[in-house]
Amino acid sequence: MTETVVHLVRHGEVHNPTGVLYGRLPGFGLSELGRQMALQARDALQGRDVTLVRSSPLERAVETAAPIAAEFGVTPTTDDRLIESANFFEGKTFGVGDGSLRNPAVWRMLWNPFRPSWGEPYVEVVARVRAAIADARDAATGHEAVLVSHQLPIEIARRSLEGGRLWHRPDRRRCALASITSVKYRDEQVVGIDYTEPAGASGRQRVGGA
């Protein structure tokens, strides 16, 4: 049997001074702390047998992937299937007192948390991200691959791989900034999923946009 590992890395902290949900918007790159987090993720992967690095096309993911790819001497590429989930509140602040939730007109978007009604359905996120994971696994068979993505896509993919429910509370996601979720395969079968947080407590802060 052939063993392969696919590491799902969440990007580092984003420069977001206005605190909006940046989602898929362009122009949101890493903050200085975020660049440090990318290096921490790189350091946590040192010594691994990484032969492939792919990322979401969004700036923060590309910037996080760059030092990891350089560490292993591979050329990073992008995969649109790793992109952040679509969200109705993109570009807005999200809150009751000073955010978009003070406007009753948007409440209709929140009627179904199981779908979710405010953005891309979880089942669609799972389908595209798991397809990207499977392609990376096949391309790196017998070695290891790194995929840099975003909080919700990684969380939903992990839940699916573990056979869990897709619906969840966002504040209970196990996907800190610069965290690494490592999916271990024996041939095409998942035999284990590990999780590490190279950025420590700073990676667990709440940051809009994911």
C-alpha positions as CSV (number, residue, x, y, z in Angstrom):
1,M,0.0,0.0,0.0
2,T,1.1,3.6,-0.8
3,E,1.0,6.2,1.9
4,T,0.4,9.8,0.9
5,V,-0.3,12.9,3.1
6,V,-2.2,16.1,2.0
7,H,-1.6,19.0,4.4
8,L,-4.4,21.6,4.4
9,V,-2.9,24.9,5.5
10,R,-4.9,27.9,6.4
11,H,-3.4,31.3,5.4
12,G,-1.9,33.7,7.9
13,E,-3.5,36.8,9.4
14,V,-4.8,39.3,6.8
15,H,-4.3,43.1,6.7
16,N,-7.9,44.2,7.3
17,P,-7.9,47.6,9.1
18,T,-11.7,48.2,8.5
19,G,-12.7,44.8,9.8
20,V,-14.9,43.7,6.9
21,L,-15.7,40.2,5.8
22,Y,-13.3,40.2,2.9
23,G,-14.3,36.8,1.5
24,R,-13.3,36.6,-2.2
25,L,-12.5,40.3,-2.6
26,P,-9.1,41.2,-4.1
27,G,-6.5,43.2,-2.4
28,F,-6.5,41.5,1.0
29,G,-3.0,40.3,1.5
30,L,-1.1,39.2,4.6
31,S,-0.3,41.5,7.5
32,E,3.2,41.6,8.9
33,L,2.1,39.1,11.6
34,G,0.5,37.0,8.8
35,R,3.8,36.8,7.0
36,Q,5.4,35.6,10.2
37,M,2.6,33.0,10.5
38,A,3.4,31.8,7.0
39,L,7.0,31.2,8.0
40,Q,5.8,29.4,11.1
41,A,3.7,27.0,9.0
42,R,6.7,26.5,6.7
43,D,8.9,25.7,9.7
44,A,6.4,23.2,11.0
45,L,6.6,21.3,7.7
46,Q,10.4,21.2,7.5
47,G,11.7,17.7,6.9
48,R,8.5,16.5,5.3
49,D,8.5,14.9,1.9
50,V,6.5,17.7,0.1
51,T,6.5,17.5,-3.7
52,L,3.5,19.7,-4.5
53,V,2.2,23.0,-3.3
54,R,-1.1,24.5,-4.5
55,S,-3.2,27.4,-3.1
56,S,-6.4,29.3,-3.5
57,P,-5.9,32.1,-6.0
58,L,-6.6,34.8,-3.4
59,E,-3.6,36.9,-2.3
60,R,-3.5,35.8,1.3
61,A,-3.3,32.1,0.3
62,V,-0.7,32.7,-2.5
63,E,1.5,34.7,-0.1
64,T,1.2,31.9,2.6
65,A,2.1,29.2,0.0
66,A,5.2,31.0,-1.3
67,P,7.7,30.4,1.5
68,I,6.4,26.8,1.9
69,A,7.0,26.1,-1.8
70,A,10.5,27.7,-1.6
71,E,11.4,25.5,1.3
72,F,10.8,22.4,-0.8
73,G,12.1,23.7,-4.1
74,V,8.8,23.3,-5.9
75,T,6.8,25.8,-8.1
76,P,3.5,26.8,-6.4
77,T,0.4,26.8,-8.5
78,T,-3.2,27.8,-7.8
79,D,-6.4,25.8,-7.8
80,D,-9.7,27.7,-7.9
81,R,-11.4,24.9,-6.0
82,L,-9.5,26.0,-2.9
83,I,-11.0,29.5,-2.9
84,E,-12.9,31.0,0.0
85,S,-16.7,30.3,0.2
86,A,-19.0,32.8,-1.4
87,N,-20.8,35.0,1.2
88,F,-23.6,37.5,0.9
89,F,-22.0,39.7,3.6
90,E,-18.7,40.0,1.7
91,G,-17.3,43.6,1.9
92,K,-19.6,44.4,4.9
93,T,-18.9,44.4,8.6
94,F,-20.9,41.7,10.4
95,G,-22.6,42.5,13.7
96,V,-25.7,43.9,15.4
97,G,-24.5,47.2,16.9
98,D,-22.2,48.5,14.1
99,G,-22.5,45.9,11.4
100,S,-24.8,44.8,8.6
101,L,-27.1,42.9,11.0
102,R,-28.6,46.2,12.2
103,N,-30.4,46.3,8.8
104,P,-33.6,44.2,8.9
105,A,-33.4,43.9,5.1
106,V,-30.5,41.4,5.4
107,W,-32.1,39.2,8.0
108,R,-33.8,37.1,5.2
109,M,-30.4,35.8,4.3
110,L,-30.0,34.1,7.7
111,W,-33.1,32.0,7.8
112,N,-31.3,28.6,7.2
113,P,-28.0,28.0,9.0
114,F,-27.9,24.4,7.7
115,R,-27.5,25.3,4.0
116,P,-26.2,28.1,4.8
117,S,-28.7,30.6,3.2
118,W,-26.1,33.5,3.3
119,G,-23.6,31.8,1.1
120,E,-22.3,28.8,-0.8
121,P,-24.0,25.6,0.3
122,Y,-21.8,23.4,2.4
123,V,-22.3,20.4,0.1
124,E,-20.9,22.4,-2.8
125,V,-17.9,23.5,-0.8
126,V,-17.2,19.9,0.2
127,A,-17.5,18.7,-3.4
128,R,-14.9,21.1,-4.8
129,V,-12.5,21.0,-2.0
130,R,-12.5,17.2,-1.7
131,A,-11.9,17.0,-5.5
132,A,-8.9,19.3,-5.1
133,I,-7.6,17.2,-2.2
134,A,-8.0,14.0,-4.3
135,D,-6.2,15.5,-7.3
136,A,-3.3,16.6,-5.0
137,R,-3.1,13.2,-3.4
138,D,-2.9,11.5,-6.8
139,A,-0.3,14.0,-8.1
140,A,1.9,13.5,-5.0
141,T,1.3,9.7,-4.6
142,G,3.8,8.3,-2.2
143,H,4.9,11.7,-1.0
144,E,3.2,14.8,0.5
145,A,1.2,17.7,-0.8
146,V,0.4,21.1,0.7
147,L,-2.9,22.9,-0.1
148,V,-3.3,26.5,1.2
149,S,-6.9,27.5,1.6
150,H,-9.3,29.2,4.0
151,Q,-11.0,28.5,7.3
152,L,-14.5,27.4,6.1
153,P,-13.4,25.2,3.1
154,I,-10.8,23.4,5.3
155,E,-13.2,22.9,8.2
156,I,-16.0,21.6,6.0
157,A,-13.6,19.3,4.1
158,R,-12.3,17.9,7.4
159,R,-15.8,17.3,8.8
160,S,-16.8,15.5,5.6
161,L,-13.6,13.3,5.6
162,E,-14.3,12.4,9.2
163,G,-17.9,11.5,8.5
164,G,-19.3,14.3,10.6
165,R,-22.2,16.7,10.1
166,L,-21.4,19.8,7.9
167,W,-23.6,22.2,9.9
168,H,-21.6,23.8,12.8
169,R,-21.1,26.8,15.0
170,P,-18.5,29.1,13.3
171,D,-16.9,29.9,16.7
172,R,-16.1,26.3,17.2
173,R,-14.1,25.6,14.0
174,R,-10.9,23.7,14.4
175,C,-8.9,25.8,11.9
176,A,-6.7,28.5,13.4
177,L,-4.7,30.9,11.3
178,A,-1.7,29.1,9.7
179,S,-3.0,25.8,11.1
180,I,-2.2,22.6,9.4
181,T,-4.7,19.8,9.0
182,S,-2.9,16.7,7.7
183,V,-4.9,14.1,5.9
184,K,-3.1,10.7,5.8
185,Y,-4.0,8.3,3.1
186,R,-3.2,4.6,2.5
187,D,-3.8,4.4,-1.3
188,E,-7.2,6.2,-1.5
189,Q,-8.4,5.5,2.0
190,V,-8.1,8.1,4.8
191,V,-6.4,6.5,7.7
192,G,-5.9,9.5,10.0
193,I,-6.2,13.3,10.3
194,D,-3.8,15.3,12.4
195,Y,-4.1,18.9,13.4
196,T,-1.4,21.4,14.5
197,E,-1.3,25.2,15.2
198,P,2.2,26.5,14.4
199,A,1.2,30.1,15.2
200,G,-0.1,29.1,18.7
201,A,-2.4,31.5,20.5
202,S,-2.0,34.3,17.9
203,G,-3.5,32.0,15.3
204,R,-6.6,31.4,17.3
205,Q,-7.7,35.1,17.3
206,R,-11.0,35.9,15.6
207,V,-10.5,37.6,12.3
208,G,-13.3,38.4,9.9
209,G,-13.2,37.1,6.3
210,A,-11.3,33.8,6.9
